[in-house]
Amino acid sequence: MKRSIGDRIFDTANIIVLGIIAIITLFPLYYVFVVSFTDPAEYIQKQGYILFPEKWTLDSYKYLLSTSAFQSATMISGFLATVGTALSLVITAALAYGLSRKRLQGRRLIMLLILITLLFSPGLIPPYLLVRDLGLINSIWSLILPVLTSGWYVILMKSFFDSIPVELEESAIIDGSTDIGVFFRIVLPLSLPALAAFGLFYAVAYWNTFFSAVLYINDHAKWPLQLVLRNMLIDSSTQAGGSAAAEMMAEQSIPTETLKMAAVVIATLPILCVYPFLQKHFAKGVMLGSVKG
């Protein structure tokens, strides 16, 4: 079908407008990346307005990764993203698989309770009182256990398990497999797209843990990376409260802005590196429950 001149003008205008929007959107990311690799002397000389540095350096990254405060925060965020994601996937998949089996007694009541959690939020006080009564204040587990699973993810994964033929489970049971064996040997291997999609969601949530750390973690040494980054961006030092990292920050010669940008890159890079490996399964996982038959 031959396109008219008006259609071509419209397409050209769309490309130009979307290109401008893309440049505006990507420029802050580019600026953060460039400044983080800029030589401190050049940054001070040009007063921070740098689009392409003459000299690239890793001084900001070396300094940040050499401080105990930043190392501790990175390890804590890594622990949350790995251990928290693994536990959340196991709990979510196990609960969803149980609810997908019609022989489970009380299945509708459990589903109703899960739906209630989606419709009504308890607010901040009940979760805080629960964490406090469990003795989890200032514990890393206070950032994992209260958000171990999501009612919405359970419902979506249950929809995925409903699409798995029951005959596979029945044949495995006839061959002598137990329910746990069916779950780990048959159901989970068939659920890689769903696990990859939800695993990415959980990993991003745990890696970006911030508000719950503000509520439950009072010890600066147990702060996750995002909380440390927040204090770096709003304060003139690495951490608030006169910590050892703040004192080292005051003594070093690297500009504060380059350190902030390097911290932003470090906090963003892991998720950007993980996504390409999960993209193949992610495209399938986001379609969970959308098509039947």
C-alpha positions as CSV (number, residue, x, y, z in Angstrom):
1,M,0.0,0.0,0.0
2,K,1.5,3.3,-1.1
3,R,1.9,5.8,1.7
4,S,0.8,9.4,1.2
5,I,2.9,12.5,1.8
6,G,0.9,13.2,4.9
7,D,1.8,9.8,6.4
8,R,5.4,10.3,5.6
9,I,5.4,13.7,7.3
10,F,3.6,12.3,10.3
11,D,6.2,9.4,10.6
12,T,9.1,11.9,10.3
13,A,7.6,14.2,12.9
14,N,7.1,11.2,15.2
15,I,10.7,10.1,14.8
16,I,12.0,13.6,15.5
17,V,9.9,14.1,18.6
18,L,10.6,10.7,20.0
19,G,14.3,11.1,19.3
20,I,14.3,14.4,21.2
21,I,12.5,12.8,24.1
22,A,15.0,9.9,24.1
23,I,17.9,12.3,24.2
24,I,16.4,14.3,27.1
25,T,15.7,11.0,29.0
26,L,19.1,9.5,28.4
27,F,21.2,12.7,28.9
28,P,21.1,12.6,32.8
29,L,22.2,8.9,32.7
30,Y,25.0,9.8,30.3
31,Y,26.1,12.8,32.5
32,V,26.2,10.6,35.6
33,F,28.3,8.0,33.9
34,V,30.7,10.6,32.4
35,V,31.2,12.5,35.7
36,S,31.9,9.4,37.6
37,F,34.9,8.6,35.3
38,T,36.2,12.2,35.1
39,D,39.6,13.0,36.5
40,P,39.2,15.0,39.8
41,A,41.5,17.8,38.6
42,E,39.6,18.2,35.4
43,Y,36.3,18.3,37.1
44,I,37.5,21.0,39.5
45,Q,39.0,23.0,36.7
46,K,35.9,22.9,34.5
47,Q,33.6,23.4,37.5
48,G,31.6,20.3,36.8
49,Y,30.3,21.1,33.3
50,I,31.7,18.1,31.4
51,L,30.2,16.4,28.4
52,F,33.2,14.3,27.5
53,P,36.3,14.2,29.8
54,E,39.7,14.5,28.4
55,K,41.1,12.1,30.9
56,W,39.2,9.0,32.2
57,T,40.0,7.7,35.7
58,L,38.7,5.1,38.2
59,D,39.7,7.2,41.2
60,S,36.2,7.7,42.4
61,Y,35.3,4.0,42.2
62,K,38.6,3.0,43.9
63,Y,38.0,5.3,46.7
64,L,34.3,4.3,47.3
65,L,35.1,0.6,47.1
66,S,38.0,1.1,49.6
67,T,35.8,2.5,52.3
68,S,34.4,0.0,54.8
69,A,31.1,1.8,55.0
70,F,30.4,1.4,51.3
71,Q,31.7,-2.1,51.2
72,S,29.4,-3.1,54.0
73,A,26.4,-1.4,52.3
74,T,27.1,-3.2,49.0
75,M,27.4,-6.6,50.7
76,I,24.2,-6.0,52.6
77,S,22.3,-5.1,49.4
78,G,23.8,-8.0,47.6
79,F,22.7,-10.3,50.5
80,L,19.2,-8.9,50.3
81,A,19.0,-9.3,46.5
82,T,20.3,-12.9,46.4
83,V,19.0,-14.5,49.6
84,G,15.8,-12.5,49.7
85,T,15.0,-13.2,46.1
86,A,15.7,-16.9,46.5
87,L,13.5,-17.2,49.6
88,S,10.7,-15.1,48.0
89,L,10.7,-17.3,44.9
90,V,10.5,-20.5,46.9
91,I,7.7,-19.2,49.1
92,T,5.7,-17.6,46.3
93,A,6.1,-20.7,44.0
94,A,5.2,-23.1,46.8
95,L,2.1,-21.2,47.9
96,A,0.9,-20.7,44.3
97,Y,1.4,-24.3,43.5
98,G,-0.6,-25.4,46.5
99,L,-3.4,-23.1,45.6
100,S,-3.4,-24.3,42.0
101,R,-4.2,-27.9,43.2
102,K,-7.9,-28.4,43.6
103,R,-7.5,-31.1,46.2
104,L,-6.2,-28.5,48.7
105,Q,-8.7,-28.0,51.5
106,G,-9.5,-24.4,52.4
107,R,-8.1,-23.2,49.0
108,R,-10.8,-20.6,48.5
109,L,-10.5,-19.2,52.0
110,I,-6.7,-18.8,51.5
111,M,-7.3,-17.1,48.2
112,L,-9.8,-14.7,49.8
113,L,-7.2,-13.8,52.5
114,I,-4.7,-13.1,49.8
115,L,-7.1,-10.9,47.9
116,I,-7.8,-8.9,51.1
117,T,-4.1,-8.1,51.4
118,L,-4.3,-6.6,47.9
119,L,-7.4,-4.5,48.6
120,F,-6.5,-3.2,52.1
121,S,-3.2,-2.0,53.5
122,P,-2.4,-2.2,57.2
123,G,-0.3,1.0,57.1
124,L,3.0,1.5,58.9
125,I,2.3,0.9,62.6
126,P,1.1,-2.8,62.5
127,P,4.2,-4.0,60.5
128,Y,6.5,-2.0,62.7
129,L,5.0,-3.5,65.9
130,L,5.2,-7.0,64.5
131,V,8.9,-6.5,63.6
132,R,9.6,-5.1,67.0
133,D,7.8,-7.9,68.9
134,L,9.7,-10.5,66.8
135,G,13.0,-8.8,67.9
136,L,14.0,-8.0,64.4
137,I,14.8,-4.3,64.9
138,N,18.3,-3.6,63.6
139,S,18.3,-7.1,62.0
140,I,18.9,-7.7,58.2
141,W,16.0,-10.1,58.3
142,S,13.6,-7.3,59.1
143,L,14.2,-6.2,55.4
144,I,13.3,-9.7,54.1
145,L,10.7,-11.5,56.2
146,P,7.9,-8.8,56.2
147,V,8.0,-8.7,52.3
148,L,8.8,-12.3,51.7
149,T,6.0,-12.7,49.2
150,S,3.4,-10.7,47.3
151,G,-0.2,-11.5,47.0
152,W,-0.3,-10.3,43.4
153,Y,2.7,-12.4,42.4
154,V,1.1,-15.5,44.0
155,I,-2.1,-15.0,42.0
156,L,-0.1,-14.6,38.8
157,M,2.0,-17.6,39.4
158,K,-1.0,-19.7,40.4
159,S,-2.5,-18.8,37.0
160,F,0.7,-20.1,35.4
161,F,0.6,-23.3,37.4
162,D,-3.1,-23.8,36.3
163,S,-1.9,-24.0,32.7
164,I,0.4,-27.0,33.4
165,P,-1.3,-30.2,32.5
166,V,-2.5,-32.2,35.5
167,E,-1.5,-35.4,33.6
168,L,2.2,-34.6,34.2
169,E,1.6,-34.6,38.0
170,E,-0.5,-37.8,37.9
171,S,2.1,-39.7,35.8
172,A,4.9,-38.7,38.2
173,I,2.9,-39.8,41.2
174,I,2.2,-43.2,39.5
175,D,5.9,-43.5,39.0
176,G,6.4,-43.1,42.8
177,S,7.2,-39.4,43.1
178,T,6.0,-37.5,46.1
179,D,4.2,-34.1,46.0
180,I,7.5,-32.3,46.9
181,G,9.3,-34.3,44.2
182,V,6.7,-33.3,41.6
183,F,7.1,-29.7,42.6
184,F,10.9,-29.5,42.4
185,R,11.5,-32.0,39.6
186,I,8.6,-31.2,37.2
187,V,6.7,-28.0,38.1
188,L,9.7,-25.7,38.8
189,P,11.7,-26.7,35.6
190,L,8.6,-25.9,33.6
191,S,8.2,-22.6,35.3
192,L,11.5,-20.9,34.4
193,P,9.8,-18.0,32.5
194,A,7.7,-17.2,35.5
195,L,10.5,-17.6,38.0
196,A,12.8,-15.4,35.8
197,A,10.2,-12.6,35.6
198,F,9.3,-12.6,39.3
199,G,12.9,-13.2,40.3
200,L,13.8,-9.9,38.5
201,F,10.9,-8.1,40.2
202,Y,12.0,-9.4,43.6
203,A,15.7,-8.7,43.0
204,V,15.0,-5.1,42.0
205,A,12.8,-4.6,45.0
206,Y,15.4,-6.0,47.4
207,W,18.3,-4.2,45.8
208,N,16.4,-0.9,46.1
209,T,15.4,-1.5,49.7
210,F,15.2,2.0,51.3
211,F,12.1,2.8,53.3
212,S,11.9,-0.3,55.3
213,A,15.6,0.2,56.2
214,V,14.7,3.7,57.5
215,L,12.0,2.2,59.7
216,Y,13.8,-0.9,61.1
217,I,17.6,-0.3,60.9
218,N,19.1,2.2,63.3
219,D,22.7,1.0,63.1
220,H,24.5,2.8,60.3
221,A,26.8,-0.2,59.8
222,K,23.7,-2.2,58.7
223,W,22.4,0.3,56.2
224,P,21.8,-1.1,52.6
225,L,23.3,0.6,49.6
226,Q,20.3,2.7,48.7
227,L,20.2,4.3,52.2
228,V,23.9,5.1,52.0
229,L,23.4,6.6,48.5
230,R,20.5,8.7,49.7
231,N,22.7,10.3,52.4
232,M,25.5,10.8,49.9
233,L,23.1,12.7,47.6
234,I,21.6,15.0,50.1
235,D,24.6,15.5,52.4
236,S,28.1,16.7,51.7
237,S,29.6,13.5,53.1
238,T,29.4,9.8,52.5
239,Q,27.2,9.1,55.5
240,A,25.3,11.2,58.1
241,G,26.2,11.1,61.7
242,G,29.9,11.7,61.6
243,S,30.9,8.2,60.7
244,A,34.4,7.0,59.8
245,A,33.5,7.1,56.1
246,A,32.4,10.8,56.5
247,E,35.7,11.7,58.1
248,M,37.6,10.0,55.2
249,M,35.4,11.8,52.8
250,A,36.4,15.1,54.2
251,E,40.1,14.3,54.1
252,Q,40.3,13.0,50.5
253,S,40.9,15.2,47.4
254,I,38.3,13.7,45.1
255,P,35.3,16.0,44.5
256,T,32.2,15.0,46.3
257,E,30.1,15.2,43.1
258,T,32.2,12.6,41.3
259,L,31.9,10.3,44.2
260,K,28.1,10.7,44.2
261,M,27.9,9.9,40.5
262,A,30.2,6.8,41.0
263,A,27.9,5.6,43.8
264,V,24.8,6.0,41.5
265,V,26.5,3.9,38.8
266,I,27.5,1.2,41.3
267,A,24.0,1.1,42.7
268,T,22.4,0.9,39.2
269,L,24.9,-1.4,37.4
270,P,24.0,-4.8,38.9
271,I,20.4,-4.7,37.8
272,L,21.4,-3.5,34.3
273,C,23.8,-6.4,34.1
274,V,21.3,-9.0,35.3
275,Y,18.4,-8.0,33.0
276,P,20.0,-9.1,29.6
277,F,20.4,-12.6,30.9
278,L,16.8,-12.8,32.0
279,Q,15.3,-11.0,29.0
280,K,14.5,-14.2,27.1
281,H,12.4,-15.6,30.0
282,F,11.1,-12.2,31.0
283,A,9.2,-11.6,27.8
284,K,7.3,-14.9,28.4
285,G,6.8,-14.3,32.1
286,V,5.1,-10.9,31.7
287,M,2.4,-12.6,29.7
288,L,1.3,-14.9,32.6
289,G,-2.4,-15.6,32.6
290,S,-3.1,-13.4,29.6
291,V,-3.8,-16.2,27.2
292,K,-5.6,-19.5,27.8
293,G,-5.9,-22.6,25.7
